[in-house]
Amino acid sequence: MSRVAVIPARGGSRRIPRKAIREFHGKPMISYPIRAALASKMFGRIIVSTEDSEIASYAELFGAEVLLRPADLAEDEVGTQEVMRHVLQRVECPRHACCIYPCSPMLNGKDLWRCFHLMTRSGADFAYCPGVVYWGRVGAFLEDRPLGHWVYVMDKGRAIDINVESDWIAAERRYAELNNRVAA
């Protein structure tokens, strides 16, 4: 398959410590984007990029490959594009890559397909749902091209960028509403 999913999950999250493996409705957060990527059946590889051995163990447990990154690529000021380049320079070069943020519990396979089709139909280098996922042509990632303007909007308020504790709480409530569960 000519597509790869990359989930950048560093261990040093400062605002919500260990958020990639913090329990969210009974499962580690990292399990949700891995599950969505697997369910989509659109990736030849699903790779978690991390410097953290505990995150790596969880990623493998839930069905992803792991590519350990150097500690300097896990610092606060390092952008996602740098992490994507690090991974894409080390794997067999696919045509398209998808960056899936590790705290995306409401992402599903349909979202991944819709965003991918938006990019391919438009001819754009990238299409994205801010704070959740972005697709790109591998050459655009490797050349550090700007993201551009093709935005896909997830339905029913499922796109919550989880950066602080109040975001986490809102995401738990929304997930519970969408899945008819009791909020944690």
KOLBA-458568 format. One record per residue (C-alpha): x, y, z; residue in three letters. Coordinates in Angstrom, 1 decimal, decimal comma, always signed. Each point is the difference from the previous one (the first is absolute). Layout:
# KOLBA-458568
X; Y; Z; ala
...
This chain:
# KOLBA-458568
+0,0; +0,0; +0,0; met
+1,3; +3,4; -0,8; ser
-1,2; +1,7; +3,3; arg
+1,5; +0,2; +3,5; val
-1,5; +1,3; +3,2; ala
+2,3; +1,7; +2,5; val
-1,1; +0,7; +3,6; ile
+2,5; +2,3; +1,7; pro
-0,2; -0,8; +3,7; ala
+2,6; +1,5; +2,3; arg
+0,3; -0,8; +3,6; gly
+0,7; +3,5; +1,2; gly
-3,3; +1,6; -0,3; ser
+0,1; +2,9; +2,5; arg
-3,6; +1,3; +0,3; arg
-1,5; -3,5; +0,3; ile
+2,7; -2,3; +1,2; pro
+0,2; -3,4; -1,8; arg
-3,2; +0,8; -1,9; lys
+0,8; -2,5; -2,8; ala
-0,4; -2,9; +2,4; ile
-2,3; +1,5; +2,6; arg
-3,2; -2,0; +0,3; glu
-3,0; +1,4; -2,0; phe
-3,3; -1,9; +0,5; his
+1,9; -3,1; +1,1; gly
+2,8; -0,1; -2,6; lys
+3,3; +1,8; -0,5; pro
-0,6; +3,0; -2,2; met
+2,5; -1,2; -2,7; ile
-2,2; -3,0; -0,6; ser
-2,7; +2,2; -1,6; tyr
+1,9; +1,4; -3,0; pro
+1,6; -3,4; -0,6; ile
-3,4; -1,6; +0,0; arg
-1,3; +2,6; -2,5; ala
+2,9; -0,6; -2,3; ala
-0,3; -3,7; +0,1; leu
-3,8; +0,2; -0,5; ala
+0,4; +2,1; -3,1; ser
+2,0; -2,8; -1,8; lys
+1,8; +2,7; -2,0; met
+3,5; -0,2; +1,3; phe
+2,9; -2,3; -0,9; gly
+1,6; +1,0; +3,3; arg
-1,0; +1,7; +3,2; ile
+3,0; +1,5; +1,8; ile
+0,2; +1,6; +3,4; val
+2,9; +2,4; +0,3; ser
+1,1; +0,3; +3,6; thr
+3,1; +0,3; +2,2; glu
-1,9; -1,6; +2,9; asp
+0,3; -3,8; +0,7; ser
-3,4; -0,2; +1,8; glu
-1,8; +1,7; -2,9; ile
+1,8; -2,3; -2,4; ala
-1,2; -3,1; +2,0; ser
-3,6; +1,2; -0,1; tyr
+0,2; +0,8; -3,7; ala
+1,2; -3,5; -0,8; glu
-2,6; -1,5; +2,2; leu
-2,7; +1,7; -2,0; phe
+1,4; -1,0; -3,4; gly
+2,3; +2,8; -1,1; ala
+3,7; -0,1; -0,9; glu
+2,3; +2,3; +1,9; val
+2,8; +2,2; -1,3; leu
+2,0; +1,3; +2,9; leu
+1,1; +3,6; -0,5; arg
+2,9; +1,9; +1,5; pro
-0,7; +1,9; +3,2; ala
+0,7; +3,3; -1,8; asp
-3,0; -0,6; -2,2; leu
-2,2; -0,3; +3,1; ala
+0,6; +3,5; +1,3; glu
-2,9; +2,5; +0,4; asp
+1,2; +2,2; -2,9; glu
+0,2; -2,8; -2,6; val
-2,8; +0,1; -2,5; gly
-2,0; -2,8; -1,4; thr
+1,4; +0,5; -3,5; gln
+3,5; -0,7; +1,4; glu
-1,2; -3,3; +1,6; val
-1,8; -0,9; -3,3; met
+3,2; +0,6; -2,0; arg
+2,0; -2,1; +2,5; his
-2,4; -3,0; -0,5; val
-0,4; +0,4; -3,7; leu
+3,7; +0,1; -0,6; gln
+0,3; -3,3; +1,7; arg
-2,8; -2,1; -1,5; val
-0,6; -1,3; -3,5; glu
-1,3; +3,0; -1,7; cys
-3,7; -0,1; -0,5; pro
-1,9; +2,5; -2,1; arg
-2,2; +1,4; +2,8; his
+0,4; +0,4; +3,7; ala
-2,5; +0,7; +2,7; cys
+1,0; +1,6; +3,3; cys
-2,5; -1,0; +2,7; ile
+0,3; +1,8; +3,3; tyr
+0,2; -2,4; +2,9; pro
-2,9; +1,6; +2,0; cys
-2,7; -0,5; -2,7; ser
-2,5; -2,3; +1,7; pro
-3,0; +0,9; -2,2; met
+1,8; -0,4; -3,3; leu
-1,3; -2,9; -2,2; asn
+0,9; -1,7; -3,2; gly
-2,6; +2,0; -2,0; lys
+1,7; +3,3; +1,1; asp
+3,3; -1,3; -1,3; leu
-1,5; -1,0; -3,3; trp
-1,9; +3,3; -0,4; arg
+3,1; +2,1; +0,7; cys
+2,1; -2,1; -2,3; phe
-2,5; +0,4; -2,8; his
-0,2; +3,7; +0,5; leu
+3,8; +0,2; -0,5; met
+0,1; -2,3; -3,0; thr
-3,0; +1,6; -1,8; arg
+1,2; +3,5; +0,6; ser
+3,6; -0,7; -1,1; gly
+1,2; +1,8; +3,1; ala
+3,1; -1,0; +1,9; asp
-1,8; -0,3; +3,3; phe
-3,5; -0,3; +1,4; ala
-0,6; +0,1; +3,7; tyr
-2,4; +0,1; +3,0; cys
+1,8; +2,3; +2,4; pro
+1,2; -1,6; +3,2; gly
-0,9; -3,5; -1,1; val
+1,4; -1,1; -3,4; val
+1,7; +1,2; -3,1; tyr
+0,7; -1,8; -3,3; trp
+2,8; +1,0; -2,3; gly
+1,9; -1,1; -3,0; arg
+3,3; -1,4; +1,2; val
+2,0; +2,4; -2,2; gly
-1,8; +3,0; +1,6; ala
+0,9; -1,3; +3,5; phe
+3,6; -0,6; -1,0; leu
+0,3; +3,4; -1,6; glu
-1,6; +1,7; +3,0; asp
-2,7; +1,7; -2,1; arg
-2,6; +2,1; +1,9; pro
-3,3; -1,7; +0,9; leu
-2,1; +2,1; -2,3; gly
-3,7; +0,5; +0,4; his
-1,9; -3,3; -0,6; trp
-1,8; -0,7; +3,2; val
-2,3; -2,9; +0,7; tyr
-2,5; +0,5; +2,9; val
-1,0; -3,1; +2,0; met
-3,7; -0,2; +0,7; asp
-1,9; +0,2; +3,3; lys
+2,7; +1,8; +2,0; gly
+2,4; -3,0; +0,1; arg
+3,1; +2,1; -0,7; ala
+1,3; +1,1; +3,4; ile
+3,6; +1,1; +0,2; asp
+1,1; -1,3; +3,4; ile
+2,7; +2,3; +1,5; asn
-1,1; +0,8; +3,5; val
-2,0; -1,8; +2,7; glu
-3,2; +1,9; -0,9; ser
+0,3; -1,3; -3,5; asp
+0,4; -3,6; +1,3; trp
-3,1; +0,3; +2,1; ile
-2,0; +1,4; -2,9; ala
+1,3; -2,8; -2,2; ala
-1,1; -2,6; +2,6; glu
-3,5; +1,5; +0,2; arg
-0,3; +0,2; -3,8; arg
+1,2; -3,5; -0,5; tyr
-2,5; -1,2; +2,6; ala
-2,8; +1,8; -1,8; glu
+0,9; -1,4; -3,3; leu
+0,3; -3,5; +1,4; asn
-2,8; +0,0; +2,5; asn
+2,3; -0,5; +2,9; arg
+0,4; +1,6; +3,4; val
+2,6; +2,7; +0,0; ala
+3,1; -0,8; +2,1; ala
